[in-house]
Amino acid sequence: MNALYDHKITSVSDFEIARKKAIDSPEVFWSEIAETFEWIKPWDTVLQYDWSIPKTEWFLGGQLNITVNCLDRHVATHPDRIALYWEPNNPDDIAKTYTYKELLDAVNQFANGLKNQGIKKGDRVCIYMPMIPELTIAVLACARIGAVHSVVFAGFSSSALAARINDAQCALLITADGAFRGDKIIDLKAIVDEALTDCPSIKKSVVFQRTFSEVRWDNRSDVWWHDFVEGLSTNCQPTPMEAEDPLFILYTSGSTGKPKGMVHSCGGYMVYTAYSFMNVFQYTPGDVYWCTADIGWITGHSYMVYGPLACGATSVHFEGVPSYPKWDRFWQICEKYKVNQFYTAPTAIRALAKHPTKIIEGYDFSQLKVLGSVGEPINQEAWDWYATHIGKNKTPIVDTWWQTETGGILISSLGGVTPGKAIFATTPLPGVQAALVDEKGNPIIETAGEGILTVNYPWPSIARTIYGDHQRYKEVYFSAFPGRYFPGDGALRDSEGNYRITGRVDDVVIVSGHNLGTAPIENAINAHPDVVESAVIGYPHDVKGNALMAYAIVYDNIASSDELIQSIRQTVSDQIGPIAKPDRVLIVSGLPKTRSGKIMRRILRKLAAGEFDALGDISTLLNPEVVEEIKAALTKK
Ligand code: WTA
């Protein structure tokens, strides 16, 4: 077995030893783990960092190619092990499997296509694809030749796609004719065509034929995937990468309108995602692991592609949705592939829990060893349902806290090894020095307390910068509390040191597990010709976690109507994507503002949540009368 597994933590005492070692001698700790991987050239310096710049560099001077560690290394010892079980949207379609050897061949072949196209190390490649094996192949093919992939979730609109392509100046786009999602077909190519009218950097689109839908075609700029790889060799030398060379860019929402292109590096990211995957999920070779995320998000990058493959794991990738053809699809898939580790999001759990438990009766869950949750705070009801109906009160649940920016899981129990606690992420992983601070940045030293979560020391997979905007990286993550990384989340800690993440402390709202900055949504609404100004806030929703409400001021001569509200919602869908569509839009004559002109979002949140008695003192507002108007409008609805 691969020496990485010597670092698998299998008892509480192992955990304590690892945790202590990672604090006392972090460089020794991480270099011993890094040494279990294949490096083209060993590193000279384990860690160099200065968070006042801010800069974090791991394994400096080391060279590697992550795909060698994810593919070739396993092919050398067990070429026929299954890397991917791919389950199509429609259970009647043909499922596919890829052994490690088959995946390597496909990756190399596509990488040769990219090279023929002139793509080289450092070039950015945008990937906008459904959840098909070719998405994984495209990602790894980029990494094989050192191209920086920028995967954009295939639910984003054409303008959101164009903004991301232009920000990274991508040279090539990889997409598909369409996507199957439940009983829907999404015309990806049409969305791409529209986006590309505004993306001069893209020279070519490679299009995988998935839905066989009619598409607009231009022989100069479009090439079918099957033609692109036709006759190409399945050997492709991996490009040597510096440990600190960028591996990918992945966009996340922030508190301003522009998405943040988080840049992850090759070396540290590989080491941390593999180590955390193996330990949190207690993965043992031979197990079948399934994460229900989409590769368009960080969970898909770290815990569907790189982490599991670096560990030689066998994973299930699913194209579809939990409700299609019926709400038992997840459990069907768990049974079909004998899934041992199952990783999903609270929003999916809540949606599943809405259906009578009859639908899960008869499914065999006995093979499940670890259940995981990610993406937002898990509520007690969702935890209880997951623990009882899926875990049968014996399978441990890991609540994993992390972010696009952290690259890997920072706080979680280790499935069945360290003690779990309902609705708590519990303890930081070895090497993660978490701390709570108050609003002034003073550390909360008592064990139990509540405050703002920070991390005080680098871990290998922290995003190194925001693409093209290092100043913003500094401002967002390292300026609130100098010397500490600020993730933007609040947390509480119990008397045993377990953390529970309580939610965002900034203007990001998590809706159905998707991070949405309210600023870009407001910008979209403000672009509507009838709108003067708007404010978007999140309020509690029993399935989505949060829902979005938009308060909009329109021009004097415009009256509120259902058509107007629908067209405002549609504007958001067009500009960002359906995931960002506000659930409710209320036309108002004003927004509650402070005397200095700042919108009081706290009041808007309380109003949307129906907490009229918890508004606090509104007499200091510039315009308290609008609060009464909003209350009246909401009561009437
Ligand atoms: C939230 C997803 C509570 C948090 C991996 C974080 C969570 C944001 C949890 C990042 C959790 C993620 N408990 N909140 N277990 N996991 N979050 O970048 O607010 O899509 O900052 O990464 O999701 O979302 P992102």
Residues whose N, C-alpha, C, O or C-beta is under 5 A from the ligand:
A	BS01	WTA	I298 S373 V374 G375 E376 P377 I378 D399 T400 W401 W402 Q403 T404 E405 P487 D489 I501 G503 R504 G513 N515
